[in-house]
Amino acid sequence: MLKCIIENAKGNQLEFNDETKYQLYEVDGLYPPNASISSSNNVGDGSIITNARVPSRNIVLYIAINGNVEVNRLNLYQYAQVGKYMKMYFSNNSKNVWIEGRIETIETSMFSNKQVCQISTICPEPFFKDLQETINSIDTVDNRFYFPFYTVKPIPFSVYETIQILNLINDGNIKCGMEIDIYARGTIVNPIVYNRETQEYIGFGCEERPFTMLNGDRIIITTQTNNKKVKLIRNAQETNIFNSLKPNSTFLQLDSGDNTFTYSADDGNEFIDIKFKHYSQYEGI
């Protein structure tokens, strides 16, 4: 059974589970969208594909209004407003996802025996995202302290360790972007992150123009579609460091399935902490 919740820009939510007020009886736009494919004709037979892209997704909710129809219809308008932001949560037996967009139209059959409201939403990012964000960290803490406990020889309670190779699992069926959070526990020169499968990387500084992170600095790399950026956070101040990118850097993506990442630096490699954050994405539910 499909469940749906809508959320407005203020974070107010309406769940369509109380059939005394609303009954969500149909949803259009949940299947994989059509691709837009461009091609050019060959001199002879056939053609050459020049571009393939997935356009915006259009989702239409069909809602029957029950009970005190006038009151419930006006209450619905508090959550759905034309031209405004709306986030939609969908869940069934196998998926729990969300998608966001802008409301294109709200149509209501006010003079029919059974009032029905159609809410059409345009979603510029056409793929559904997992409800839970996946977070992977390269740093680990190895616990060493347990109760009951007695010793005359000092031993560590825990040991801070780092691993330089991390496998990231993208459970979605499409490639997706992510957020890479690099934290400096000491001075780091020219940090770089690699995708071992594709040999792609994103890094900062080079031999001619070195880039130095100081203790407590944080670099946030965002590689999502329509949201690619790099910033340095130092002493609570944010700075755009796009011009400090290492030549030939790539905004790394996660392929569907297993991905292997590692990191290095010209100096201070042992002071690097990294977290990877992403939402697995799906073409349809």
C-alpha positions in Angstrom: 0.0 0.0 0.0 1.3 3.4 -1.0 1.5 6.1 1.7 2.0 9.8 1.1 2.8 12.8 3.2 3.2 16.4 1.8 5.2 19.1 3.4 5.3 22.9 2.8 8.2 25.3 3.0 7.5 25.9 6.7 7.9 22.2 7.5 4.2 21.6 8.1 3.1 18.1 7.1 -0.2 16.6 6.0 -0.5 12.8 5.9 -3.2 11.2 3.8 -4.1 8.5 6.2 -7.3 9.9 7.7 -10.0 9.1 5.1 -12.6 11.0 7.1 -11.0 14.2 5.6 -8.9 13.2 2.6 -8.5 10.1 0.4 -5.5 9.8 -1.9 -6.8 7.5 -4.6 -4.4 8.0 -7.5 -0.9 9.3 -8.2 0.6 10.0 -11.6 4.4 10.3 -12.2 5.8 7.6 -9.9 7.3 5.5 -12.7 10.6 6.1 -14.4 10.3 9.3 -16.5 10.9 9.4 -20.2 14.3 10.5 -21.4 14.9 13.3 -23.8 17.3 12.0 -26.5 18.9 14.2 -29.2 20.4 12.9 -32.4 21.9 13.9 -35.7 21.3 12.1 -39.0 24.1 10.2 -40.6 25.0 10.8 -44.2 23.7 7.3 -44.9 21.2 5.4 -42.8 20.6 5.9 -39.1 21.7 8.6 -36.8 24.1 9.4 -34.0 22.9 10.0 -30.4 24.3 13.4 -29.4 22.7 13.8 -26.0 20.4 12.0 -23.5 19.0 13.6 -20.4 16.1 13.1 -18.0 13.9 16.2 -17.8 11.9 17.4 -14.8 9.3 15.0 -13.3 5.6 15.9 -13.1 3.7 14.3 -10.2 0.0 14.7 -9.9 -1.9 13.8 -6.6 -5.6 13.0 -6.9 -7.3 13.7 -3.6 -11.0 13.1 -2.7 -12.1 15.6 0.0 -14.5 14.0 2.6 -16.3 15.2 5.7 -16.8 18.9 6.0 -15.8 19.5 2.4 -15.4 23.3 2.5 -13.4 23.4 5.7 -11.1 20.5 4.6 -10.6 22.0 1.1 -9.4 25.3 2.6 -7.3 23.4 5.1 -5.6 21.6 2.2 -4.6 25.0 0.7 -2.5 25.7 3.9 -0.2 22.9 2.8 -0.3 23.2 -1.0 0.0 26.6 -2.7 0.4 27.4 -6.4 4.0 28.3 -7.2 5.3 27.3 -3.8 7.7 24.7 -2.6 6.3 21.2 -1.7 8.1 18.1 -0.5 6.5 14.7 -1.0 7.2 11.5 1.0 6.2 8.2 -0.5 6.5 4.8 1.1 5.5 1.2 0.2 6.6 -2.2 1.2 10.1 -1.8 -0.4 10.9 1.9 -0.6 10.8 5.0 1.7 11.7 8.0 -0.4 11.1 11.7 -0.9 11.1 14.3 -3.7 10.6 18.0 -3.9 9.4 20.6 -6.4 7.1 23.5 -7.0 3.3 23.3 -7.3 2.2 24.0 -10.9 -1.6 23.8 -10.6 -4.3 23.0 -8.0 -7.6 22.1 -9.6 -10.8 21.4 -7.6 -14.1 20.1 -8.8 -16.2 22.3 -6.5 -19.6 21.6 -8.0 -19.5 17.8 -8.4 -21.1 15.4 -6.0 -17.7 14.2 -4.8 -15.1 17.0 -4.6 -11.7 16.0 -6.0 -8.5 18.1 -5.8 -5.7 17.6 -8.3 -2.2 18.9 -7.2 0.3 19.0 -10.0 4.0 19.4 -9.0 7.1 20.0 -11.1 10.2 18.4 -9.7 13.4 19.8 -11.3 15.5 16.9 -9.8 13.5 14.0 -11.3 14.8 11.2 -9.0 13.4 9.9 -5.7 15.8 10.0 -2.7 16.1 7.6 0.2 14.5 9.0 3.4 17.7 8.3 5.3 21.0 9.9 4.4 23.9 7.4 4.2 27.0 8.6 6.1 30.4 6.9 5.9 33.5 7.9 7.8 37.1 7.1 7.2 38.1 7.7 10.8 37.2 5.1 13.5 37.5 4.7 17.2 38.7 1.3 18.5 37.3 0.9 22.0 39.8 -0.5 24.6 38.0 0.2 27.9 35.6 -2.2 29.5 34.1 -2.7 33.0 34.9 -4.3 35.5 38.4 -2.9 35.3 41.6 -2.7 37.4 45.2 -2.2 36.3 48.4 -0.7 37.7 49.8 -0.2 34.2 48.4 2.7 32.2 46.6 1.6 29.0 44.5 3.7 26.6 40.7 3.8 26.9 40.4 3.9 23.2 42.6 4.3 20.1 41.8 6.8 17.3 42.5 5.1 14.0 42.0 6.0 10.3 41.5 3.8 7.3 42.6 5.0 3.9 40.3 2.9 1.8 36.5 3.1 2.2 33.8 1.2 0.3 30.7 3.3 -0.3 27.5 1.5 -1.3 25.0 3.3 -3.5 21.7 1.3 -3.1 20.0 3.3 -5.7 19.8 2.4 -9.4 21.3 5.6 -10.8 24.5 7.5 -10.3 24.3 10.2 -7.6 26.3 13.1 -6.1 27.4 13.4 -2.5 28.9 15.7 0.1 32.5 15.1 1.1 33.5 16.6 4.5 37.3 16.9 5.1 38.3 17.9 8.6 41.9 18.8 9.6 43.3 17.6 12.9 46.6 19.2 12.1 48.3 21.0 9.2 47.5 19.4 5.8 49.1 20.4 2.4 47.3 19.7 -0.8 44.6 17.2 0.2 43.1 15.0 -2.5 40.3 12.3 -2.7 40.4 9.5 -5.3 37.8 7.2 -6.8 39.9 4.0 -7.3 37.6 2.5 -9.9 37.4 5.5 -12.2 40.8 7.0 -11.4 39.0 10.4 -11.0 39.9 12.7 -8.2 39.1 16.0 -6.6 41.8 17.9 -4.7 43.2 21.3 -3.7 46.5 22.9 -4.5 49.4 21.8 -6.6 53.2 22.0 -6.6 53.1 25.5 -8.1 50.2 26.8 -5.9 50.0 24.7 -2.7 46.9 24.8 -0.5 47.2 24.4 3.2 44.5 23.4 5.7 45.2 24.4 9.3 44.2 22.5 12.5 40.4 22.8 12.8 39.7 23.7 9.2 36.9 22.0 7.3 36.4 21.6 3.5 32.9 20.8 2.3 32.6 19.5 -1.3 29.2 19.1 -2.8 28.9 17.2 -6.0 25.1 16.9 -6.5 23.3 17.8 -9.7 22.7 21.6 -9.9 24.5 22.0 -6.6 28.3 21.7 -7.2 30.4 23.8 -4.8 33.5 23.7 -2.6 34.0 25.8 0.5 36.5 26.2 3.3 35.3 26.8 6.9 37.9 28.5 9.0 37.2 30.1 12.4 33.4 29.9 11.6 34.0 31.9 8.3 33.0 30.3 4.9 35.1 30.9 1.8 34.5 29.8 -1.8 37.7 27.9 -2.8 36.7 26.8 -6.3 39.8 28.6 -7.6 42.0 26.4 -5.4 40.9 23.1 -7.0 43.7 20.9 -8.3 43.9 20.9 -12.1 41.7 18.3 -13.8 39.6 17.7 -10.6 36.2 16.1 -11.1 33.1 16.5 -8.9 33.1 12.8 -8.0 29.9 10.7 -8.3 28.7 7.4 -6.8 27.9 4.7 -9.3 25.1 2.3 -8.4 26.5 -0.4 -6.2 30.0 -0.6 -4.7 32.5 2.4 -4.9 36.0 2.5 -3.5 37.5 5.8 -2.3 40.8 6.8 -0.8 42.7 10.0 0.0 46.2 11.4 0.4 48.1 14.7 0.9 51.5 16.0 0.1 52.0 16.5 3.9 49.8 15.8 6.9 48.1 12.8 5.5 47.7 11.4 9.1 45.6 14.4 10.1 42.8 13.9 7.6 39.3 12.9 8.7 36.7 12.4 5.9 33.0 11.8 5.9 31.0 10.9 2.8 27.2 11.7 2.8 24.7 10.8 0.1 21.1 9.9 -0.6 20.6 6.8 -2.8 18.3 7.7 -5.7 15.8 5.9 -7.7 14.2 6.4 -11.1 10.8 5.2 -9.9 9.0 3.5 -7.0 
